């Protein structure tokens, strides 16, 4: 997905894969083989071009920084995977809760307006 910036230019969205593996590795501060290791362990799944080239997004880079931070704390990769899964699930639940709260408030306001 692309967006339009304040100048009217089309820019990739945060989940759009644009960075090659070498660029992503440099931006994340790790080696290319480390990124491949994380991928083999299911910690990150970059998009692929039609030719099969890995393409990392800004969201992927954020996830990589989280993986690196956990790894630097001495946490094993399998545990990092579980932590990330739980963080993702928690985020999804938070988003659903916020949507339900918004809907509840909207219905409450609607009922109040009808009285």
N, C-alpha and C positions, 0 to 999 in steps of 0.2 A: 504494500500500500504506500502511496506517495502523498505528500502534503504540499501545500503551497506556502512558502515563507512570506514574510512581510514585504518582500520586494516582488512577489509574484512568481518566484522561481519554484520549480517543482523539486522537492527534496524527499528523500526516502524516509519513511516512518521508522520508529524505533525498533520494529520487529522485522524490517526489510533487510535481508542479507546483502551487504555491499563490500565487506572487507575480506580480502583473500587471507588465507591462513597465516602467511608471513606477516602481514600488516596487523592482524588480530593478535598474534603472538607478541609483536613489538609493543602494541598499545597496552596489552595486559601485563607485559613485563616477564613473559615466560618463553620457553623455547617451543618451536613447532612440534617437536616430539611430545612435549607435555600436553599440548592441546589434543594431539591424537590419542594420548593415553586417557585423557578426560572423556573424549568421545567414546573410546572403546569401553570405558566403564559406565557409560550411560549418563554422565553428568551434564553433558551438553550435546545438543544435536543441531549443528549449523545447517542452514539451507544449502541446497546444492544447485549449481547452475545446470543447464541442459547437458553440458559436457561432463558433469559429475564433480566439478570443482567446489570445494567448500566455500561458503559465503557467510561470514559472521555479521550479525547485526549489532546495533547499539545495545539492545536487550541482552544479546549473547555476551557482550563485553562486560556488562553489569554482572551477569551471572558468573563469568570467569573471575571477576574480582572477588566475588563472594567465595567461590571455590578456593581461590588462592589464600584468602584470609583464613578460612577454616583449616586448610592444609598447613599453613604456617603455625597454627595453634597445635599441630601434632595430631589432628584428627585424620583417621584413615579414610581412604576414598569411599569405601562402602558406607561408612557412617555419614560422610558428606552427602552422598546420594540420598540417604534417608532424611537427613536434615533439610535438604533442598526440597524433597517431596513434601515434607511436613510444612515448610514455609510456603510452598505453592498452594497447598490445600488450605492453609490458614488465610492466605490472601484471597483465595476464591470465596471462602466463607465470609470474610470481612466485606467483600464486595456485595455478596448476596444479602448480607445483613443490612448494609447501607441502603440497598435498593428496596428492601422490605420496609425499612424505617421511613424512607422517602414516600413510599406508597401509602403506608399507614398514616403519615402526617397529611398527605394529600386528601385521603378519604376523610380524615378527621376534620380538616378544614372545609371540605365539601359539605359534610353533615352539619357543621356549625353554621355555614352560610344558608342552609335550607331552613333553619329554625327561625 
